[in-house]
Amino acid sequence: MAVILLVGFSSGMPLFLTSKTLQAWMTVENVDLSTIGLFSLVGLPYSLKFLWSPLLDRFSLPLLGRRRGWLITLQIGLLLAIACMGLQQPKQALQLLVINALVISFLSASQDVVVDAYRADVLKPLEMGIGTAVYVTGYRIALLLAGALALILADIVSWSVVYFSMAGCMVLGVLGTLFAQEPEELNPPTSIKEAVILPFGEFFQRQGLFQGFLILLFIVLYKLGDAFVNNMSTSFLLQTGFTQTDIGTIQGGMGLIATIIGTLAGGALLSQIGINRSLWIFGILQALSNLSYLVLASVGKNYQFLLAAINIENFCAGLGTAAFVAFLMSLCEQRFSATQYALLSSFMAVSRDILVAPAGALAKSTGWSFFLLSVFLLHYQGYSYCHSLHPGINN
């Protein structure tokens, strides 16, 4: 569990550095809002990681084994790439910033493939609830540093120093990998053909073709509304009049606590009511929580409403994440855990990184009633598919 906490931290560190924190930097540099919205496309590797995940299942590096060897290589690469972000200038050289952010996204998506596979390999069925909660806790602590602390530091020091500091935090992930034990090998793929074809074939053979596609569609839609809100929330709060320190302290600090509480509560409830019911109940709460931002938009700069909105949204997001991650893990077969989890989480990333690209333009044309649209137009599209999911999650 300690190792899962540290590698969860390592997984979470790069995400905000190419999304919300980077959006704050670009907003301060007066980059156009539509451009900031389109910047979500640098997260494309998160949606395409299933294309190269078979290589991570098939091949091992000379040191530390199949999982740990890839992990430490990718973590060192991320440390260097994040440090390079400190040399960029968003207003003067946007193209270089895009390239650097894409490199980080590629390395981060690849790291996620290995971390997810490691977690699926080592956690037993009865450990999935607490294992998910521990992983998400580590992930969210990293988001606190890369989000809240980064924004607070940006009011004190330059953005270059902020990114250099965040790069140094990746050392914790390296330590977690060094202390980890390599999972027991269970007949890993022996050829590229096995690594590429068998995982997809096994998934659809086990689920059935029609039901398998319904599951993938459900994964795309489940967090789409949250993805729209998250893509614009930082810019919304800055334009409402809150400072970077306000956002970092409240959204990152209080939001982290609310998310951890929500995740732990979700993990505990999940073991009592099962994955299927959790997906329904937590998903509806996750959808309704977006209305808290709509209320904040109507009252303007108000710290009490900011606290309420952040805590409600993050607590409900924690509930939904606990159920959703456990659901994805339950779909994987251990021989192909890297490839299958990468496929499933890539579909999740489609909504977070690709379908949200018009969010900036939508917010620009509708104002912050955008938050109401995120509830009614996006969330409920996926719920009708929940009854079609495989029987194994009904308990």
C-alpha positions in Angstrom: 0.0 0.0 0.0 2.9 2.4 0.7 4.3 1.7 -2.8 0.9 2.2 -4.3 0.7 5.6 -2.5 4.1 6.7 -3.9 3.5 5.5 -7.5 0.0 7.1 -7.3 1.8 10.3 -6.4 4.1 9.9 -9.4 1.1 9.4 -11.7 -0.7 12.5 -10.5 2.3 14.9 -10.6 2.4 15.6 -14.4 -1.3 16.0 -15.1 -2.0 19.5 -13.8 1.4 20.7 -15.1 0.1 20.3 -18.6 -3.5 21.2 -17.8 -4.9 23.3 -15.0 -1.7 24.8 -13.7 -0.5 25.5 -17.2 -3.9 27.1 -18.0 -3.4 29.4 -15.0 0.1 30.4 -16.3 -1.3 31.0 -19.8 -4.2 33.0 -18.4 -1.8 35.2 -16.4 0.2 35.7 -19.7 -3.0 36.8 -21.4 -3.2 33.9 -23.8 -6.6 33.8 -25.6 -9.3 31.8 -23.8 -10.1 29.7 -26.8 -6.5 28.8 -27.2 -6.4 27.8 -23.5 -9.4 25.5 -24.1 -7.8 23.9 -27.1 -4.7 23.2 -25.1 -6.5 20.2 -23.6 -5.5 18.5 -26.9 -1.9 18.2 -25.6 -3.4 15.4 -23.4 -4.0 13.3 -26.6 -1.5 10.7 -25.5 -3.7 9.8 -22.5 -6.4 8.8 -25.0 -4.0 6.9 -27.4 -1.8 5.1 -24.9 -3.4 1.8 -25.7 -1.6 1.9 -29.1 1.8 1.4 -27.5 0.8 -0.3 -24.2 1.3 -3.8 -25.8 5.0 -3.0 -26.0 5.1 -2.3 -22.3 3.4 -5.7 -21.7 5.7 -7.6 -24.1 9.1 -6.2 -23.4 11.2 -5.8 -20.3 14.1 -3.5 -19.7 17.4 -5.0 -18.4 16.9 -3.7 -14.8 14.2 -4.2 -12.1 11.8 -6.4 -14.1 8.9 -5.8 -16.5 6.9 -3.3 -14.5 9.6 -1.6 -12.3 12.1 -1.2 -15.2 9.7 0.8 -17.3 8.4 2.7 -14.3 11.8 4.1 -13.3 12.8 4.9 -16.8 9.6 6.9 -17.5 9.8 8.7 -14.1 13.4 9.9 -14.8 12.2 11.1 -18.3 9.3 13.0 -16.7 11.6 14.7 -14.2 13.7 16.0 -17.0 10.8 17.0 -19.2 9.0 18.9 -16.4 12.2 20.7 -15.6 12.4 21.8 -19.3 8.9 23.4 -18.9 10.6 25.9 -16.6 12.5 27.3 -19.6 9.4 28.0 -21.7 7.6 31.3 -22.4 3.9 30.9 -23.2 3.4 34.3 -24.8 6.5 34.4 -26.9 7.0 30.7 -27.9 3.7 28.9 -27.8 4.8 26.2 -30.2 7.7 25.1 -28.0 5.4 25.0 -25.0 3.1 22.7 -27.0 5.9 20.3 -27.9 7.2 20.2 -24.3 3.7 19.6 -22.9 3.2 16.8 -25.5 6.4 15.1 -24.4 5.3 15.3 -20.8 1.9 13.9 -21.7 3.4 11.0 -23.6 5.7 10.0 -20.8 3.0 10.5 -18.2 0.5 8.4 -20.2 3.1 5.7 -20.6 3.8 5.8 -16.8 0.1 5.5 -16.1 0.0 2.3 -18.3 2.6 0.7 -16.1 1.3 2.0 -12.8 -2.2 0.8 -13.6 -0.9 -2.6 -14.6 1.2 -2.9 -11.5 -1.8 -2.0 -9.3 -4.0 -4.5 -11.1 -1.3 -7.2 -10.8 -0.6 -6.9 -7.0 -4.1 -6.1 -5.6 -6.3 -9.0 -4.7 -10.0 -8.7 -5.1 -10.7 -7.9 -1.5 -8.0 -5.2 -1.6 -9.4 -3.3 -4.5 -11.4 -0.9 -2.5 -8.7 0.2 -0.1 -6.0 -0.1 -2.8 -8.0 2.3 -5.0 -8.5 4.7 -2.1 -4.7 4.7 -1.3 -3.8 5.2 -5.0 -6.2 8.1 -5.5 -4.9 9.6 -2.2 -1.3 9.6 -3.5 -2.6 10.9 -6.9 -4.5 13.7 -5.2 -1.6 14.7 -3.0 0.4 15.2 -6.2 -2.4 17.3 -7.6 -2.2 19.4 -4.4 1.5 20.1 -5.0 1.2 20.5 -8.8 -2.0 22.6 -8.5 -2.4 24.4 -5.1 1.3 24.7 -4.1 2.3 25.6 -7.7 -0.3 28.5 -7.8 0.7 29.8 -4.4 4.4 29.7 -5.4 3.6 31.5 -8.6 2.6 34.5 -6.6 6.0 34.5 -4.9 8.5 33.2 -7.4 8.7 32.9 -11.2 6.9 30.1 -13.1 10.4 28.7 -14.0 11.1 28.1 -10.3 7.7 26.5 -9.9 8.3 24.0 -12.6 11.8 23.2 -11.5 10.4 22.5 -8.0 7.7 20.2 -9.4 10.3 18.3 -11.3 12.1 17.6 -8.1 9.0 16.1 -6.6 9.2 13.2 -9.1 12.0 11.8 -7.0 9.3 10.4 -4.6 8.0 8.3 -7.4 11.5 7.0 -8.2 11.9 6.0 -4.5 8.5 4.2 -4.6 9.6 2.2 -7.6 13.0 1.2 -6.0 11.2 0.0 -2.9 8.5 -1.9 -4.8 8.5 -5.6 -5.3 8.1 -6.9 -8.9 4.7 -8.7 -9.4 4.8 -12.4 -10.0 4.8 -13.1 -13.8 1.8 -15.1 -15.0 2.6 -16.2 -18.6 3.3 -12.7 -20.1 2.9 -12.3 -23.9 5.9 -13.9 -25.7 5.4 -12.0 -29.0 4.1 -8.7 -30.3 1.2 -10.6 -31.9 0.2 -12.0 -28.5 0.7 -8.6 -26.8 -1.5 -6.8 -29.4 -4.2 -9.2 -30.5 -4.9 -11.4 -27.4 -5.7 -8.6 -24.9 -8.4 -7.1 -27.2 -9.7 -10.4 -28.3 -9.9 -11.7 -24.7 -11.8 -8.7 -23.5 -14.5 -8.9 -26.2 -14.7 -12.7 -26.0 -15.3 -12.4 -22.3 -17.8 -9.5 -22.5 -19.3 -10.2 -25.8 -19.0 -7.8 -28.8 -22.1 -5.7 -28.3 -21.7 -5.5 -24.5 -18.0 -4.8 -24.8 -18.8 -1.7 -27.0 -21.4 -0.6 -24.6 -18.9 -0.7 -21.7 -16.4 1.4 -23.7 -19.2 3.9 -24.5 -20.1 4.1 -20.9 -16.5 4.7 -19.9 -16.3 7.7 -22.4 -19.5 9.3 -21.1 -19.3 8.7 -17.3 -17.0 11.6 -16.5 -17.6 13.8 -19.5 -19.5 16.6 -17.7 -16.8 16.7 -15.0 -14.1 17.0 -17.7 -15.9 20.0 -19.2 -16.0 21.7 -15.8 -12.4 20.9 -14.9 -11.2 22.3 -18.2 -12.6 25.7 -17.5 -12.7 26.0 -13.7 -9.3 27.6 -13.1 -10.0 30.3 -15.8 -13.5 30.8 -14.4 -12.2 31.4 -10.9 -9.4 33.8 -12.1 -11.9 35.8 -14.2 -14.3 35.9 -11.2 -11.7 37.8 -9.3 -10.0 35.2 -7.1 -6.2 35.3 -6.9 -3.9 32.4 -7.8 -3.2 32.0 -4.0 -6.9 31.9 -3.3 -7.4 29.1 -5.9 -4.3 27.2 -4.8 -5.2 27.3 -1.1 -8.9 26.6 -1.4 -9.2 24.6 -4.6 -6.0 22.6 -4.0 -5.9 22.5 -0.2 -9.5 22.2 0.8 -10.4 20.4 -2.4 -7.7 17.8 -1.8 -9.1 17.0 1.7 -12.6 16.8 0.3 -11.5 14.5 -2.5 -9.6 12.2 -0.1 -12.6 12.0 2.2 -14.8 11.3 -0.8 -12.5 8.6 -2.1 -12.2 6.9 1.3 -15.9 7.1 1.8 -16.5 5.8 -1.7 -14.1 2.9 -1.1 -15.9 2.0 2.1 -19.4 2.2 0.6 -18.3 0.4 -2.5 -17.5 -2.7 -0.4 -21.0 -2.6 1.1 -23.2 -1.8 -1.9 -21.1 -3.1 -4.8 -19.6 -1.5 -7.9 -22.8 -1.3 -10.0 -24.9 0.6 -7.4 -21.9 2.8 -6.6 -21.5 3.9 -10.2 -25.2 5.0 -10.3 -25.4 6.7 -6.9 -21.9 8.4 -7.1 -22.4 9.3 -10.7 -25.6 11.2 -10.0 -24.0 13.1 -7.1 -21.0 13.8 -9.3 -23.3 15.4 -11.9 -25.3 17.5 -9.5 -22.2 18.8 -7.9 -21.5 21.0 -11.0 -24.4 23.2 -10.0 -22.3 24.5 -7.1 -20.1 26.3 -9.7 -23.3 27.8 -11.3 -24.3 29.2 -7.9 -20.8 30.7 -7.5 -21.0 32.3 -10.9 -24.3 33.9 -10.0 -23.1 35.4 -6.7 -19.6 36.4 -7.9 -16.5 36.7 -5.8 -17.6 35.2 -2.5 -15.2 33.1 -0.4 -18.0 31.2 1.5 -19.6 30.1 -1.7 -16.1 29.3 -3.2 -15.4 27.0 -0.2 -18.8 25.3 -0.6 -18.5 24.8 -4.3 -14.9 23.4 -4.1 -15.7 21.0 -1.3 -19.0 19.8 -2.8 -17.5 19.2 -6.3 -14.3 17.5 -5.0 -16.1 15.3 -2.5 -18.5 14.0 -5.1 -15.6 13.6 -7.6 -13.8 11.4 -5.0 -16.9 9.2 -4.7 -17.2 8.8 -8.4 -13.5 8.1 -8.9 -13.5 5.3 -6.3 -16.3 3.5 -8.0 -14.9 4.2 -11.5 -11.3 3.0 -10.9 -12.5 -0.1 -9.2 -14.8 -0.8 -12.1 -12.0 -0.5 -14.6 -9.7 -2.8 -12.6 -12.5 -5.4 -12.4 -12.6 -5.5 -16.2 -8.9 -6.5 -16.6 -7.3 -10.0 -17.0 -3.9 -10.1 -15.3 -1.9 -11.5 -18.2 -2.8 -8.4 -20.2 -3.4 -5.9 -17.4 -1.2 -3.1 -19.0 -2.9 -3.3 -22.4 -6.4 -3.8 -21.2 -6.3 -1.1 -18.5 -4.7 1.2 -21.0 -7.5 0.6 -23.5 -10.2 1.3 -20.9 -8.5 4.4 -19.4 -7.8 5.7 -22.9 -11.5 5.8 -23.5 -11.9 7.6 -20.2 -9.3 10.1 -21.4 -11.2 10.7 -24.6 -13.8 12.7 -22.7 -11.2 14.5 -20.5 -8.7 15.5 -23.3 -10.5 15.5 -26.6 -14.2 16.0 -26.3 -13.6 18.9 -23.9 -11.7 20.9 -26.5 -14.7 23.1 -27.4 -15.2 24.0 -23.7 -13.4 27.3 -24.0 -15.4 28.4 -27.0 -18.7 27.2 -25.4 -17.9 29.1 -22.2 -17.1 32.2 -24.3 -20.4 32.1 -26.1 -22.8 31.1 -23.3 -21.1 32.7 -20.3 -20.9 30.7 -17.1 -24.3 29.2 -17.6 -21.9 26.7 -19.2 -21.9 24.9 -15.8 -25.6 24.2 -16.2 -25.1 22.8 -19.7 -22.4 20.5 -18.3 -25.0 18.8 -16.1 -28.0 18.4 -18.4 -26.3 17.9 -21.7 -23.4 15.7 -20.7 -23.8 13.6 -17.6 -26.9 11.6 -18.1 -25.9 10.4 -21.6 -24.0 7.5 -20.0 -26.3 6.3 -17.3 -28.7 4.4 -19.6 -25.8 2.1 -20.4 -25.2 1.1 -16.8 -27.6 -1.9 -16.9 -25.8 -3.3 -19.9 -22.5 -3.7 -18.1 -21.1 -7.1 -17.4 -22.8 -9.2 -14.7 -19.6 -9.3 -12.6 -20.2 -5.8 -11.3 -23.8 -6.3 -10.1 -22.7 -7.5 -6.7 
